[in-house]
């Protein structure tokens, strides 16, 4: 499986593994809400020689976030020509997508620490998933993760 919700440690998370190389992936975890307007979560990237994490990515409940971006990609499962991209309001998480012949989508996940200050860092990995059902399932899993009632309110 390319991605799955992983509740083995009683903390909800979503993991995206690259179909071409399972040692490359992304995990969404440590979700919490401070108010009804937003959800905060951590994003971890890993690949051979790389482990990176950014805390407190914010998803606002405005309908223009990561989930609609992924759902739009899944709806275009027959392909597209140019790179498509999305980034969080704080620019600490960005995703770009390219369509590859054979029905696969390359999702490049980039995270940045302190994106508005000097001295920060960035890291990125690319995961490949099937354009149809796998990408639609990924969007649904992330939607479920972001809409779940936080396990520990306020942190």
C-alpha positions in Angstrom: 0.0 0.0 0.0 1.3 3.4 -1.0 -0.2 5.2 2.0 -2.4 4.3 5.0 -3.7 5.8 8.2 -1.5 4.5 10.9 -3.1 4.3 14.3 -0.6 1.8 15.8 0.4 4.3 18.6 -3.1 5.5 19.3 -2.2 8.8 17.6 -3.9 9.4 14.2 -1.5 9.8 11.3 -1.3 9.4 7.6 1.7 8.0 5.9 2.5 8.4 2.1 5.1 6.0 0.8 6.6 6.2 -2.6 5.4 3.4 -4.8 8.8 3.3 -6.6 10.9 3.3 -3.3 9.2 2.6 0.0 12.2 4.1 1.9 10.9 7.5 0.8 7.8 9.0 2.4 5.8 11.6 4.3 3.9 11.4 7.5 1.2 13.7 8.9 0.9 13.4 12.6 0.4 15.2 16.0 -2.8 16.9 15.1 -4.4 19.4 17.5 -6.8 22.3 17.5 -6.7 25.6 19.4 -9.9 26.9 18.0 -12.7 25.9 15.5 -11.1 27.8 12.6 -7.8 25.8 12.2 -6.0 22.6 12.7 -2.3 22.3 13.5 -0.2 19.3 12.6 3.4 18.1 12.1 4.8 16.8 8.8 7.8 14.5 8.7 9.8 13.6 5.6 12.2 10.7 5.2 14.4 9.2 2.6 17.8 7.5 2.7 20.1 9.9 4.5 17.2 12.3 5.3 14.8 12.8 8.2 13.1 16.2 8.6 10.1 17.5 10.6 8.2 20.7 10.8 5.8 21.3 13.6 2.6 23.2 13.6 1.6 23.5 10.0 -1.8 25.2 10.0 -4.8 24.1 8.0 -7.5 26.8 8.0 -11.1 25.8 7.6 -11.7 27.9 4.5 -11.8 25.2 1.8 -8.7 26.2 -0.1 -6.2 23.9 1.5 -4.3 20.7 0.8 -7.3 18.4 0.6 -9.0 20.3 -2.3 -5.7 20.5 -4.1 -5.3 16.7 -3.8 -8.9 16.1 -4.7 -8.5 18.2 -7.8 -5.5 16.1 -8.9 -7.4 12.9 -8.3 -10.3 14.3 -10.4 -7.9 14.8 -13.3 -6.7 11.2 -13.2 -6.3 11.1 -17.0 -3.4 13.6 -16.7 -2.3 17.1 -17.2 0.6 18.9 -18.8 2.1 21.4 -16.4 3.3 21.1 -12.8 0.6 22.0 -10.3 1.4 23.3 -6.9 0.0 24.3 -3.5 1.5 25.8 -0.3 0.3 26.5 3.2 -0.4 30.1 4.1 2.8 30.2 6.2 4.8 28.5 3.4 6.1 25.8 5.8 4.5 23.0 3.6 4.4 23.0 -0.2 3.4 20.3 -2.6 3.9 20.2 -6.3 2.5 17.5 -8.7 3.5 16.2 -12.1 1.7 13.6 -14.2 3.8 10.8 -15.6 2.8 8.5 -18.5 1.3 5.3 -17.3 -1.1 7.0 -14.9 1.2 8.0 -12.0 1.6 11.3 -10.2 4.8 12.5 -8.6 4.0 14.5 -5.4 7.0 16.6 -4.3 6.6 17.5 -0.6 8.7 20.4 0.7 8.9 21.5 4.3 10.6 24.6 5.7 11.5 25.8 9.1 10.9 29.5 9.8 10.1 30.2 6.1 9.8 34.0 6.8 13.1 34.3 8.7 16.8 34.0 7.8 18.7 31.0 9.0 15.9 28.4 8.2 16.2 25.1 6.3 14.2 23.2 3.8 13.9 19.6 2.8 11.9 17.8 0.1 11.0 14.3 -1.1 9.0 13.0 -4.0 6.5 10.2 -3.7 4.8 8.5 -6.7 1.2 7.3 -6.5 -1.3 6.0 -9.0 -3.3 8.9 -10.4 -6.8 7.4 -9.9 -8.0 5.5 -6.9 -4.8 5.8 -4.9 -4.6 9.6 -5.2 -8.4 9.8 -4.3 -7.9 7.6 -1.3 -4.9 9.7 -0.2 -7.0 12.9 -0.4 -9.8 11.1 1.7 -7.3 10.0 4.3 -5.8 13.4 4.7 -9.4 14.9 4.8 -10.2 12.4 7.6 -7.0 13.3 9.5 -7.6 17.0 9.4 -11.3 16.8 10.3 -10.9 14.4 13.2 -11.6 15.7 16.6 -8.1 16.3 18.1 -7.0 13.5 20.5 -5.5 16.0 22.9 -7.2 19.4 22.7 -4.8 22.2 22.9 -1.7 20.0 22.3 
